Amino acid sequence: MLISDQVAVVTGAGSGLGRATAQMLLQAGARVAAIDLQAPAPAGPHAEGFLALSGDVRDEGGMEAGFAPMPSP
């Protein structure tokens, strides 16, 4: 996959498949914004490109608030 230097947003990244997906993307060189009801903790040596966000994807207002800390490109 050509994802090096790309930004990926992973929902449900607090556990299970979402967490595994976020870790795989980090290891492949992507920067990852991981979102879950509780902000996911970074795992492993690739935490530099990891941004943990807290929010509920079912709530538009919650998503706006969750992504507020994200830096602009």
Stockholm file with secondary structure:
# STOCKHOLM 1.0

chainA/1-73         MLISDQVAVVTGAGSGLGRATAQMLLQAGARVAAIDLQAPAPAGPHAEGFLALSGDVRDEGGMEAGFAPMPSP
#=GR chainA/1-73 SS CCCTTCEEEEETTTSHHHHHHHHHHHHTTCEEEEEESSCCCCCSTTGGGEEEEECCTTCHHHHHHHHTTSCCC
#=GC SS_cons        CCCTTCEEEEETTTSHHHHHHHHHHHHTTCEEEEEESSCCCCCSTTGGGEEEEECCTTCHHHHHHHHTTSCCC
//
